[in-house]
Structures are given as structure tokens and as C-alpha cells.
Amino acid sequence: MNLKIITPLETFYLENITKIQAEGTEGYFTILPKHADYVSSIITSIFSFEKNGKKEFFAVDSGILVKYGDNVDFSVRNAIKGQNLIDLKKQMELTFKEMEEDDKKTKTALASLEGNIAKLIQDLGNS
């Protein structure tokens, strides 16, 4: 199977994947060659795959998995590759937590900006 992981910043291509284990909103699942076509919402988690008989890991931040033919595509907000599962879990928690905090700050700034614009429009209407 051909695995492609797509984030807003980069695309990872990994070939000759023989097995993928991931976690979606419906729970854990495994995809093997000749598996039926499949679509799943992926939650923030670590998934594993086998390449050339070796197990490798990626941490992903929510997205969609689509299996079609011999291809498996992940489209996720963020992905981190790792060999050591413990270190990858720590890195995932730190990175994704920072991203969540940045998202909250951005949403707060946008809400404030929207409020200021609405006040300016109201003030213009009262002039």
C-alpha cells in the first residue's frame, strides 16, 4: 500500500506499507493490503505502520483517513514522525498543546477585533 500524510505545511510519502493501525472516532482499526475502501475521521493519536518489516510511528492531530485501492491518505492538521513511542508521545503532547493555546489566543484576538469593528460601525451609524 502507498501511504501519504498531508498537513498544511508538508506532505510525507511512504511506500511499501504493509499494515496500518490507527484510531478513529469509532475506535482502533487495522488496514491491510486488499482491505476494502474505507474512510474514517481520525482523532489526535499515534498511529503505526509497517514498512519493510519495521514498525514506525506518527503522531497526528485530528483529520481524515481515506483508503482507496492501494492508497491510504491521511489529511491531518499536524504530524510528527518518531521511532521511540515514549518520546513521540511526549513531543506530541507538547506540540499539540502549544498549537491549541495558539488557536485559543487567535480566536480571542479575532473576537476582540470583531467586537471593535461592530462598535465602530455602531458609532458611525449614531453620528
C-alpha positions in Angstrom: 0.0 0.0 0.0 1.1 3.6 -0.6 0.8 5.9 2.4 0.5 9.6 2.1 0.3 12.0 5.0 -0.7 15.6 4.2 -0.5 18.5 6.6 -1.0 22.2 5.8 2.8 22.6 5.8 4.2 19.4 4.2 3.5 16.1 2.5 5.1 12.8 3.6 5.2 9.9 1.1 5.9 6.5 2.4 5.9 3.5 0.1 5.6 -0.3 0.6 3.4 -0.1 3.7 2.1 -3.5 4.6 0.0 -2.6 7.7 -1.5 0.5 9.3 -3.1 0.7 12.8 -4.9 3.9 13.7 -7.5 5.4 16.0 -10.6 7.0 14.6 -13.8 8.3 16.2 -15.1 4.7 16.0 -12.1 3.2 17.8 -8.9 1.5 16.8 -8.7 -0.2 13.4 -6.2 -2.0 11.2 -5.8 -1.7 7.4 -4.0 -4.5 5.5 -3.4 -4.8 1.7 -6.6 -5.6 -0.2 -8.7 -4.1 2.6 -12.0 -2.7 1.3 -12.0 1.0 0.5 -12.6 2.9 3.8 -13.0 6.5 5.2 -12.5 7.4 8.9 -12.3 10.6 11.0 -9.0 10.4 12.8 -8.7 11.7 16.4 -5.5 13.1 17.9 -3.4 10.0 18.5 -0.4 8.0 17.5 -0.7 5.5 14.6 1.7 2.9 13.5 2.6 1.3 10.2 4.9 -1.4 9.0 7.4 -0.7 6.3 9.9 -3.3 5.1 9.1 -5.4 8.2 9.8 -2.5 10.6 7.2 -0.7 12.7 7.2 3.1 12.6 5.0 5.7 14.3 3.4 9.1 13.5 1.6 11.3 15.9 -1.3 13.0 14.2 -3.6 15.9 15.2 -7.1 15.0 14.0 -8.1 14.6 10.4 -9.4 12.2 7.8 -8.1 8.9 6.6 -9.1 7.7 3.1 -8.2 4.2 1.9 -8.8 3.7 -1.8 -7.3 0.9 -3.9 -3.7 0.5 -2.9 -3.5 4.1 -1.4 -4.1 5.3 2.1 -4.2 9.1 2.5 -4.1 10.9 5.9 -5.1 14.6 5.8 -4.3 16.0 9.2 -3.6 19.3 11.0 -0.2 18.2 12.1 2.0 15.1 12.0 5.2 14.2 13.9 7.3 11.2 12.9 9.1 9.2 15.6 10.9 5.9 16.2 10.6 5.9 20.0 7.0 5.7 21.1 7.5 7.3 24.6 9.4 10.3 23.3 6.9 10.7 20.4 4.0 10.8 22.9 5.8 13.5 25.0 6.6 15.5 21.8 3.0 15.1 20.6 1.5 16.4 23.9 3.8 19.4 23.9 3.4 20.4 20.3 -0.3 19.9 20.1 -0.9 21.6 23.4 1.1 24.7 22.1 -1.0 24.7 18.9 -4.2 24.6 21.0 -3.0 27.5 23.1 -2.1 29.5 19.9 -5.5 28.7 18.4 -7.2 30.0 21.6 -5.2 33.2 21.5 -6.0 33.7 17.8 -9.7 33.2 18.4 -9.7 35.6 21.4 -7.9 38.3 19.3 -10.4 37.8 16.4 -13.3 38.0 18.8 -11.9 41.3 20.2 -11.3 42.6 16.7 -14.9 41.7 15.6 -16.2 43.5 18.7 -14.2 46.6 18.0 -15.4 46.7 14.4 -19.0 46.2 15.4 -18.6 49.1 17.9 -17.1 51.3 15.2 -19.9 50.6 12.8 -22.4 51.3 15.5 -20.7 54.6 16.4 -20.7 55.6 12.7 -24.4 54.9 12.5 -25.0 57.1 15.5 -23.0 60.1 14.0 
